[in-house]
Amino acid sequence: MTTAIPGRRVTRLAKVLADVGWWLAIGGIVLALALSFLWPVITGSRYWGVEIHVSIPDETAQHLLLLTSPDTLIARHPSLNGVEGNLRFELFGVRSILLEWIFALPFFAVVVLGLFLARSFLRDVLGRQVFSATNARRLTLLGWLLIGAGVALPLLDFLHSALLIKTAGLEGVPLSLRIWSFGTFVPGILVLVVAAAWRYGVELQQDRDLVV
């Protein structure tokens, strides 16, 4: 009698979502690559817009929206601080498109590789190859990938913005490093913890096989 794997329906759903995400990512990359070079043909313009995340100094932001309060005891002297926004301007020519793709490729690589590892892991779990050394390695790679992405991608985004501003010859544009972009760092650590537990499960499985 074959023992059913607990959580098989959830695992199957996760596999479907990973498959859909995989094909959407591949299709999105191909579509984005095609549109970036066909943009002049489609629109008749060799310019295309980009946005850069910037921060606005507090002293400048306070003049953008003047706040007053009749309350002199609790809410005295309200002011606008920590304002951020997107600076939009246009780029020109194939050189700028190539520059954008140089910075976009690491992001796409993280998404594609992460989905590949997740799909492979879930496929083996559904095939009842659960506690295997290969799956433990996949989880370890996925954990380090998330940690690396959480650190490198925000820094790469900051460098990309700084390079664009320098190329455009803009001055006095304060950039901000978006801390929320580090969001994959903590999940990566948790995945590494699961990978360590998985390796322990592999050892138990090997001991069980030797006994049997």
C-alpha positions, 0 to 999 in steps of 0.5 A: 500500500502506497502512503500518500504524501501529506500536503500533496494538493498544496504542493501540486498547486505550488507546482502549477503556480511555479510553472505559470510563473516560469512561462510568464517570466520567459515570455515577458523577457522575450516580449520586453526584449523585442519591444525594446528594439521594435519601439522605434518601428511601433511608435515612430519615436527613437525616444523612450521613457525611464523612471528613477527613484529619487528622494526630496530633501526635507527642506524642499518637501516642506515647501511643496505642501505647507501644513497648518494645524490649529492645535497648539498642544498635540499636533504643533508645527506639522511638516512634510519629511521623507518624501520620495518620488520618481524622476521621469525622462526620455532616453535616446537610441540603441545605446541607451536600450543596451544600457538598460538591458545590462542592468535588467538582466541580473533581475531577470536571471534571479527570477528565472533561476529561482523559478527553475529551482522551485519547479525542479524541487516541487517536481521531485516532491510530487514524484515522491523523491522528497528527501534527496541530496539533490533537493537539499542542494536546490534549497541551498542554492535558492536560499543563497540566491535570495540572499544575494538578490536581496543585497545586490539588486538594490545596490545595482538599482542605485548604481543604475540610477546614478549612472543615468543621472550622470549620463543625462548631466543632471545635478542636484538629484538626491538618490535614495536606496530603497530598503524595502528592496532587501525583502528577499534577504530574510526569506533567503535565510529561512530557506537556508534553515529549511535546507539544513533541515532537509539535509538532516532528513536526507541523512535519516532517509539514508539510515532508514534505507540501510536498515531496510 
